């Protein structure tokens, strides 16, 4: 949590784990498109519209949020603090290029299966639907991949384990209905295993 204090006209800031304060962290946002993608992902995970996010961040115009999400501008120090507090994330999570989020940070209320996807998973990756569903039931880690073709329906990875202990990576579209439309599932790569094992 990051807080502001008016006492003695000072600002008390809890710094990132990597040792940078908020001001230097803002200066480090060189890839503003990536930061914008993460803000977009956090907003859609919460089921918030751009206008709702602007109101929550006390931004006068929602177009300001649109510009940040599209990578056209960086957030100010004050706005970054508000984003951190609103979504309960750390500076490192916002600035880390891996876009890897905490376990259980997305609410999945259902899973959508397409017949050709089920057949492909069985034939190509030897993954069964029940294993994928177990991954979602066991608090996986989520990672934003890219914006979807439809507004606020983006593509994510879920990193998790089946009940039998199999490490799986699941690619899916997060629907507005909070359902996961499965696109693919496979064994985790070595780098993904490291990401999944980290806190």
MIDOSE-1310 file (N, C-alpha, C; in nm, 2 decimals, decimal comma, always signed):
residues 199
xxxx	+0,09/-0,12/+0,00/+0,00/+0,00/+0,00/+0,09/+0,12/+0,00; +0,05/+0,22/-0,08/+0,13/+0,35/-0,09/+0,04/+0,46/-0,03; +0,09/+0,54/+0,06/+0,00/+0,64/+0,12/+0,07/+0,78/+0,11; -0,01/+0,88/+0,12/+0,04/+1,02/+0,12/+0,01/+1,08/+0,26
xxxx	+0,10/+1,16/+0,30/+0,08/+1,23/+0,43/+0,11/+1,37/+0,42; +0,02/+1,46/+0,48/+0,04/+1,60/+0,47/+0,12/+1,66/+0,59; +0,16/+1,57/+0,68/+0,23/+1,61/+0,80/+0,37/+1,67/+0,76; +0,39/+1,79/+0,80/+0,52/+1,86/+0,77/+0,54/+1,87/+0,62
xxxx	+0,43/+1,87/+0,55/+0,43/+1,88/+0,40/+0,52/+1,78/+0,34; +0,52/+1,66/+0,39/+0,61/+1,56/+0,34/+0,52/+1,45/+0,27; +0,58/+1,38/+0,18/+0,51/+1,27/+0,12/+0,58/+1,14/+0,16; +0,51/+1,05/+0,22/+0,57/+0,93/+0,27/+0,53/+0,82/+0,16
xxxx	+0,63/+0,76/+0,10/+0,61/+0,67/+0,00/+0,68/+0,54/+0,03; +0,60/+0,43/+0,03/+0,66/+0,30/+0,05/+0,72/+0,26/-0,09; +0,84/+0,23/-0,10/+0,91/+0,21/-0,23/+0,89/+0,07/-0,28; +0,92/+0,05/-0,41/+0,91/-0,08/-0,47/+1,01/-0,17/-0,41
xxxx	+0,98/-0,30/-0,42/+1,08/-0,40/-0,36/+1,21/-0,39/-0,43; +1,22/-0,35/-0,56/+1,34/-0,34/-0,63/+1,43/-0,22/-0,59; +1,37/-0,14/-0,50/+1,45/-0,03/-0,44/+1,44/+0,11/-0,50; +1,35/+0,12/-0,60/+1,33/+0,25/-0,66/+1,21/+0,32/-0,60
xxxx	+1,22/+0,46/-0,58/+1,10/+0,52/-0,53/+1,00/+0,55/-0,65; +0,88/+0,60/-0,62/+0,78/+0,61/-0,72/+0,82/+0,71/-0,83; +0,89/+0,82/-0,80/+0,93/+0,91/-0,90/+1,02/+0,85/-1,00; +1,12/+0,78/-0,95/+1,22/+0,71/-1,05/+1,15/+0,60/-1,12
xxxx	+1,05/+0,54/-1,06/+0,98/+0,43/-1,13/+0,90/+0,49/-1,25; +0,84/+0,60/-1,23/+0,77/+0,67/-1,34/+0,86/+0,70/-1,45; +0,98/+0,74/-1,42/+1,08/+0,77/-1,52/+1,13/+0,65/-1,59; +1,11/+0,53/-1,53/+1,16/+0,41/-1,59/+1,06/+0,35/-1,69
xxxx	+0,94/+0,41/-1,69/+0,84/+0,35/-1,79/+0,87/+0,40/-1,93; +0,97/+0,33/-1,99/+1,01/+0,36/-2,12/+0,91/+0,30/-2,22; +0,86/+0,19/-2,19/+0,77/+0,12/-2,29/+0,62/+0,15/-2,24; +0,58/+0,27/-2,27/+0,45/+0,31/-2,22/+0,33/+0,22/-2,27
xxxx	+0,35/+0,16/-2,39/+0,25/+0,08/-2,45/+0,23/-0,04/-2,35; +0,34/-0,10/-2,30/+0,33/-0,21/-2,21/+0,26/-0,17/-2,08; +0,29/-0,05/-2,03/+0,22/-0,01/-1,91/+0,08/+0,01/-1,93; +0,04/+0,07/-2,05/-0,10/+0,09/-2,08/-0,17/-0,05/-2,09
xxxx	-0,10/-0,15/-2,15/-0,17/-0,28/-2,16/-0,20/-0,34/-2,02; -0,10/-0,32/-1,93/-0,13/-0,37/-1,80/-0,24/-0,30/-1,72; -0,25/-0,17/-1,74/-0,36/-0,09/-1,68/-0,49/-0,14/-1,74; -0,49/-0,16/-1,87/-0,61/-0,21/-1,94/-0,65/-0,34/-1,89
xxxx	-0,55/-0,43/-1,87/-0,58/-0,56/-1,82/-0,64/-0,56/-1,68; -0,58/-0,48/-1,59/-0,63/-0,46/-1,45/-0,77/-0,41/-1,45; -0,80/-0,32/-1,54/-0,93/-0,26/-1,55/-1,04/-0,36/-1,59; -1,00/-0,43/-1,70/-1,10/-0,53/-1,75/-1,12/-0,65/-1,65
xxxx	-1,01/-0,68/-1,58/-1,03/-0,79/-1,48/-1,13/-0,75/-1,37; -1,13/-0,62/-1,34/-1,23/-0,57/-1,24/-1,37/-0,55/-1,30; -1,38/-0,56/-1,43/-1,51/-0,54/-1,50/-1,54/-0,39/-1,50; -1,44/-0,30/-1,50/-1,47/-0,16/-1,50/-1,46/-0,10/-1,64
xxxx	-1,54/+0,00/-1,67/-1,53/+0,08/-1,79/-1,42/+0,18/-1,78; -1,39/+0,24/-1,89/-1,29/+0,35/-1,88/-1,34/+0,47/-1,79; -1,47/+0,50/-1,81/-1,53/+0,61/-1,73/-1,53/+0,58/-1,58; -1,56/+0,45/-1,55/-1,56/+0,41/-1,41/-1,41/+0,42/-1,35
xxxx	-1,31/+0,38/-1,43/-1,18/+0,39/-1,38/-1,13/+0,53/-1,36; -1,17/+0,62/-1,45/-1,14/+0,76/-1,44/-1,20/+0,82/-1,32; -1,32/+0,78/-1,28/-1,39/+0,83/-1,16/-1,32/+0,78/-1,04; -1,28/+0,65/-1,04/-1,21/+0,59/-0,92/-1,08/+0,65/-0,90
xxxx	-1,01/+0,69/-1,01/-0,88/+0,75/-1,00/-0,89/+0,90/-0,98; -1,01/+0,96/-0,98/-1,03/+1,10/-0,97/-0,97/+1,18/-1,08; -0,98/+1,12/-1,20/-0,93/+1,19/-1,32/-1,05/+1,26/-1,39; -1,03/+1,39/-1,42/-1,14/+1,47/-1,47/-1,20/+1,42/-1,60
xxxx	-1,11/+1,37/-1,69/-1,16/+1,32/-1,82/-1,12/+1,18/-1,85; -1,21/+1,10/-1,89/-1,18/+0,96/-1,92/-1,08/+0,94/-2,03; -1,07/+1,05/-2,12/-0,98/+1,04/-2,23/-0,83/+1,03/-2,18; -0,81/+1,08/-2,06/-0,68/+1,07/-2,00/-0,64/+0,93/-1,98
xxxx	-0,74/+0,85/-1,93/-0,71/+0,71/-1,91/-0,69/+0,64/-2,04; -0,77/+0,68/-2,14/-0,76/+0,62/-2,27/-0,62/+0,64/-2,33; -0,57/+0,76/-2,31/-0,43/+0,79/-2,36/-0,33/+0,71/-2,29; -0,34/+0,68/-2,16/-0,25/+0,60/-2,09/-0,26/+0,46/-2,14
xxxx	-0,38/+0,40/-2,15/-0,40/+0,27/-2,19/-0,34/+0,24/-2,33; -0,35/+0,35/-2,42/-0,31/+0,33/-2,56/-0,16/+0,36/-2,57; -0,09/+0,40/-2,46/+0,05/+0,42/-2,47/+0,09/+0,56/-2,51; +0,00/+0,65/-2,52/+0,03/+0,79/-2,57/+0,08/+0,88/-2,46
xxxx	+0,07/+0,84/-2,33/+0,12/+0,92/-2,23/+0,15/+0,84/-2,10; +0,25/+0,89/-2,02/+0,28/+0,82/-1,90/+0,19/+0,87/-1,78; +0,17/+0,79/-1,68/+0,10/+0,84/-1,56/+0,19/+0,93/-1,48; +0,12/+1,02/-1,41/+0,20/+1,11/-1,32/+0,23/+1,03/-1,19
xxxx	+0,31/+1,08/-1,10/+0,34/+1,01/-0,98/+0,22/+0,99/-0,90; +0,14/+1,09/-0,88/+0,01/+1,08/-0,80/-0,08/+0,98/-0,86; -0,09/+0,98/-1,00/-0,18/+0,88/-1,06/-0,13/+0,74/-1,04; +0,00/+0,72/-1,05/+0,06/+0,59/-1,03/+0,03/+0,53/-0,89
xxxx	+0,04/+0,62/-0,79/+0,01/+0,58/-0,65/-0,14/+0,54/-0,64; -0,23/+0,61/-0,71/-0,37/+0,58/-0,70/-0,40/+0,44/-0,77; -0,33/+0,42/-0,88/-0,34/+0,29/-0,95/-0,30/+0,18/-0,86; -0,18/+0,19/-0,80/-0,13/+0,09/-0,71/-0,23/+0,06/-0,60
xxxx	-0,28/+0,16/-0,54/-0,37/+0,14/-0,42/-0,51/+0,08/-0,47; -0,56/+0,13/-0,58/-0,69/+0,08/-0,63/-0,69/-0,06/-0,66; -0,58/-0,11/-0,73/-0,57/-0,25/-0,77/-0,49/-0,34/-0,68; -0,44/-0,28/-0,58/-0,36/-0,35/-0,48/-0,25/-0,43/-0,54
xxxx	-0,17/-0,36/-0,62/-0,05/-0,42/-0,69/+0,07/-0,34/-0,65; +0,19/-0,40/-0,68/+0,31/-0,33/-0,64/+0,37/-0,26/-0,77; +0,46/-0,17/-0,75/+0,53/-0,10/-0,86/+0,59/-0,21/-0,95; +0,65/-0,31/-0,88/+0,72/-0,41/-0,96/+0,63/-0,48/-1,06
xxxx	+0,51/-0,51/-1,01/+0,41/-0,58/-1,09/+0,37/-0,49/-1,21; +0,36/-0,36/-1,19/+0,32/-0,27/-1,29/+0,43/-0,25/-1,39; +0,55/-0,25/-1,35/+0,67/-0,21/-1,43/+0,74/-0,33/-1,49; +0,72/-0,45/-1,43/+0,78/-0,57/-1,48/+0,73/-0,61/-1,61
xxxx	+0,82/-0,63/-1,71/+0,77/-0,66/-1,84/+0,71/-0,79/-1,86; +0,72/-0,88/-1,76/+0,66/-1,01/-1,78/+0,50/-1,01/-1,77; +0,45/-0,90/-1,71/+0,30/-0,89/-1,70/+0,24/-1,01/-1,62; +0,31/-1,06/-1,52/+0,26/-1,17/-1,45/+0,20/-1,13/-1,32
xxxx	+0,08/-1,17/-1,29/+0,00/-1,13/-1,18/-0,01/-1,23/-1,07; -0,07/-1,19/-0,96/-0,08/-1,28/-0,84/-0,18/-1,39/-0,87; -0,17/-1,50/-0,79/-0,26/-1,61/-0,80/-0,40/-1,56/-0,76; -0,50/-1,61/-0,84/-0,64/-1,58/-0,80/-0,69/-1,44/-0,82
xxxx	-0,61/-1,36/-0,90/-0,65/-1,22/-0,92/-0,76/-1,19/-1,02; -0,80/-1,30/-1,09/-0,91/-1,29/-1,19/-1,02/-1,38/-1,14; -1,15/-1,33/-1,16/-1,26/-1,41/-1,12/-1,32/-1,48/-1,25; -1,30/-1,61/-1,26/-1,35/-1,69/-1,37/-1,47/-1,76/-1,32
xxxx	-1,59/-1,73/-1,39/-1,72/-1,78/-1,34/-1,77/-1,90/-1,43; -1,69/-1,93/-1,54/-1,73/-2,04/-1,62/-1,62/-2,06/-1,73; -1,63/-2,18/-1,79/-1,53/-2,21/-1,90/-1,61/-2,25/-2,02; -1,56/-2,19/-2,14/-1,63/-2,22/-2,27/-1,54/-2,31/-2,35
xxxx	-1,59/-2,42/-2,39/-1,52/-2,52/-2,47/-1,57/-2,52/-2,61; -1,48/-2,52/-2,71/-1,52/-2,54/-2,85/-1,47/-2,68/-2,89; -1,55/-2,76/-2,97/-1,52/-2,89/-3,00/-1,38/-2,91/-3,06; -1,35/-2,82/-3,16/-1,22/-2,84/-3,23/-1,10/-2,81/-3,14
xxxx	-1,12/-2,72/-3,03/-1,01/-2,70/-2,94/-0,99/-2,82/-2,85; -1,10/-2,88/-2,81/-1,09/-3,00/-2,72/-1,02/-3,11/-2,80; -1,05/-3,13/-2,93/-0,98/-3,23/-3,01/-0,84/-3,20/-3,03; -0,80/-3,07/-3,05/-0,67/-3,03/-3,07/-0,58/-3,05/-2,95
xxxx	-0,64/-3,02/-2,83/-0,56/-3,04/-2,71/-0,53/-3,19/-2,68; -0,63/-3,27/-2,71/-0,60/-3,41/-2,69/-0,50/-3,47/-2,79; -0,51/-3,43/-2,92/-0,42/-3,48/-3,02/-0,28/-3,42/-3,01; -0,27/-3,29/-2,99/-0,14/-3,23/-3,00/-0,07/-3,22/-2,87
xxxx	-0,14/-3,19/-2,76/-0,07/-3,17/-2,63/-0,11/-3,27/-2,52; -0,20/-3,37/-2,56/-0,24/-3,47/-2,46/-0,29/-3,41/-2,33; -0,37/-3,30/-2,35/-0,43/-3,23/-2,23/-0,58/-3,25/-2,24; -0,64/-3,29/-2,13/-0,79/-3,32/-2,12/-0,86/-3,20/-2,06
xxxx	-0,98/-3,17/-2,10/-1,06/-3,06/-2,05/-1,06/-3,05/-1,89; -1,08/-3,17/-1,83/-1,08/-3,17/-1,68/-0,96/-3,11/-1,62; -0,84/-3,14/-1,69/-0,71/-3,09/-1,63/-0,71/-2,93/-1,64; -0,76/-2,88/-1,75/-0,76/-2,73/-1,76/-0,86/-2,67/-1,66
xxxx	-0,97/-2,74/-1,64/-1,07/-2,69/-1,54/-1,01/-2,69/-1,40; -0,92/-2,80/-1,37/-0,86/-2,81/-1,24/-0,76/-2,69/-1,22; -0,69/-2,65/-1,33/-0,60/-2,54/-1,32/-0,67/-2,42/-1,27; -0,78/-2,39/-1,33/-0,86/-2,27/-1,29/-0,92/-2,28/-1,15
xxxx	-0,94/-2,40/-1,10/-1,00/-2,42/-0,97/-0,89/-2,41/-0,86; -0,76/-2,41/-0,90/-0,65/-2,41/-0,80/-0,57/-2,29/-0,80; -0,63/-2,17/-0,82/-0,57/-2,04/-0,81/-0,44/-2,03/-0,89; -0,46/-2,03/-1,02/-0,34/-2,01/-1,11/-0,29/-1,87/-1,11
xxxx	-0,17/-1,85/-1,17/-0,12/-1,72/-1,20/-0,17/-1,68/-1,34; -0,21/-1,55/-1,35/-0,26/-1,50/-1,48/-0,16/-1,40/-1,54; -0,15/-1,40/-1,67/-0,06/-1,31/-1,74/-0,13/-1,26/-1,87; -0,13/-1,13/-1,88/-0,19/-1,06/-1,99/-0,10/-1,09/-2,12
xxxx	-0,17/-1,12/-2,23/-0,10/-1,15/-2,35/-0,12/-1,04/-2,46; -0,24/-1,01/-2,49/-0,27/-0,90/-2,59/-0,41/-0,87/-2,58; -0,45/-0,75/-2,64/-0,58/-0,71/-2,65/-0,66/-0,79/-2,75; -0,78/-0,82/-2,72/-0,86/-0,91/-2,81/-0,92/-0,83/-2,92
xxxx	-0,99/-0,90/-3,01/-1,05/-0,84/-3,13/-1,18/-0,76/-3,08; -1,24/-0,81/-2,98/-1,36/-0,74/-2,92/-1,32/-0,65/-2,80; -1,38/-0,54/-2,79/-1,35/-0,45/-2,68/-1,36/-0,52/-2,54; -1,26/-0,50/-2,46/-1,26/-0,56/-2,32/-1,27/-0,71/-2,32
xxxx	-1,23/-0,78/-2,42/-1,23/-0,92/-2,42/-1,09/-0,96/-2,47; -0,99/-0,97/-2,37/-0,85/-0,98/-2,40/-0,80/-1,12/-2,38; -0,68/-1,15/-2,43/-0,62/-1,28/-2,43/-0,52/-1,29/-2,31; -0,53/-1,40/-2,24/-0,45/-1,42/-2,12/-0,39/-1,56/-2,12
xxxx	-0,28/-1,58/-2,04/-0,23/-1,71/-2,00/-0,26/-1,74/-1,86; -0,30/-1,86/-1,83/-0,31/-1,90/-1,69/-0,20/-2,01/-1,66; -0,12/-1,99/-1,56/-0,02/-2,08/-1,52/-0,06/-2,15/-1,40; -0,07/-2,29/-1,40/-0,12/-2,36/-1,29/-0,09/-2,51/-1,29
xxxx	-0,15/-2,58/-1,19/-0,13/-2,72/-1,18/-0,26/-2,80/-1,18; -0,26/-2,91/-1,23/-0,38/-3,00/-1,22/-0,37/-3,07/-1,08; -0,48/-3,14/-1,05/-0,48/-3,21/-0,92/-0,37/-3,32/-0,92; -0,34/-3,37/-1,03/-0,24/-3,47/-1,04/-0,09/-3,41/-1,04
xxxx	-0,09/-3,28/-1,03/+0,05/-3,21/-1,02/+0,11/-3,18/-1,16; +0,03/-3,18/-1,26/+0,08/-3,15/-1,40/+0,08/-3,00/-1,41; +0,20/-2,94/-1,45/+0,21/-2,80/-1,47/+0,17/-2,76/-1,61; +0,06/-2,68/-1,62/+0,00/-2,65/-1,75/+0,00/-2,49/-1,77
xxxx	+0,01/-2,46/-1,90/-0,01/-2,32/-1,94/-0,14/-2,32/-2,03; -0,24/-2,23/-1,99/-0,36/-2,23/-2,06/-0,38/-2,09/-2,13; -0,40/-2,09/-2,26/-0,43/-1,97/-2,33/-0,58/-1,95/-2,34; -0,63/-1,83/-2,31/-0,78/-1,81/-2,31/-0,81/-1,67/-2,33
xxxx	-0,94/-1,65/-2,38/-1,00/-1,51/-2,39/-1,09/-1,49/-2,27; -1,06/-1,38/-2,20/-1,14/-1,35/-2,08/-1,26/-1,27/-2,13; -1,38/-1,33/-2,13/-1,50/-1,27/-2,18/-1,56/-1,17/-2,08; -1,65/-1,08/-2,14/-1,72/-0,98/-2,05/-1,81/-1,05/-1,95
xxxx	-1,85/-1,17/-1,98/-1,93/-1,25/-1,89/-1,85/-1,32/-1,77; -1,72/-1,29/-1,77/-1,62/-1,35/-1,68/-1,60/-1,49/-1,70; -1,63/-1,54/-1,82/-1,60/-1,67/-1,86/-1,47/-1,68/-1,94; -1,40/-1,80/-1,93/-1,28/-1,82/-2,01/-1,31/-1,90/-2,13
xxxx	-1,28/-1,84/-2,25/-1,29/-1,92/-2,37/-1,16/-1,98/-2,40; -1,15/-2,11/-2,39/-1,02/-2,17/-2,40/-0,97/-2,18/-2,55; -0,84/-2,14/-2,57/-0,78/-2,14/-2,70/-0,68/-2,25/-2,72; -0,60/-2,27/-2,61/-0,50/-2,38/-2,61/-0,46/-2,41/-2,47
xxxx	-0,39/-2,52/-2,45/-0,33/-2,56/-2,33/-0,22/-2,66/-2,35; -0,11/-2,65/-2,28/+0,01/-2,73/-2,30/+0,09/-2,74/-2,17; +0,20/-2,82/-2,18/+0,29/-2,82/-2,06/+0,36/-2,69/-2,05; +0,39/-2,65/-1,93/+0,46/-2,52/-1,90/+0,60/-2,53/-1,96
xxxx	+0,65/-2,42/-2,01/+0,79/-2,41/-2,05/+0,87/-2,38/-1,92; +1,01/-2,39/-1,93/+1,09/-2,38/-1,81/+1,08/-2,24/-1,75; +1,07/-2,13/-1,84/+1,06/-2,00/-1,79/+0,93/-1,98/-1,72; +0,82/-2,04/-1,77/+0,69/-2,03/-1,71/+0,69/-2,10/-1,57
xxxx	+0,76/-2,21/-1,56/+0,77/-2,28/-1,43/+0,83/-2,19/-1,33; +0,93/-2,11/-1,37/+1,00/-2,02/-1,27/+0,90/-1,91/-1,24; +0,82/-1,85/-1,33/+0,73/-1,75/-1,30/+0,62/-1,80/-1,21; +0,57/-1,92/-1,24/+0,47/-1,98/-1,15/+0,52/-2,00/-1,01
xxx	+0,64/-2,04/-1,00/+0,70/-2,07/-0,86/+0,73/-1,95/-0,78; +0,74/-1,83/-0,85/+0,78/-1,71/-0,78/+0,65/-1,65/-0,71; +0,67/-1,57/-0,60/+0,56/-1,52/-0,53/+0,50/-1,40/-0,60
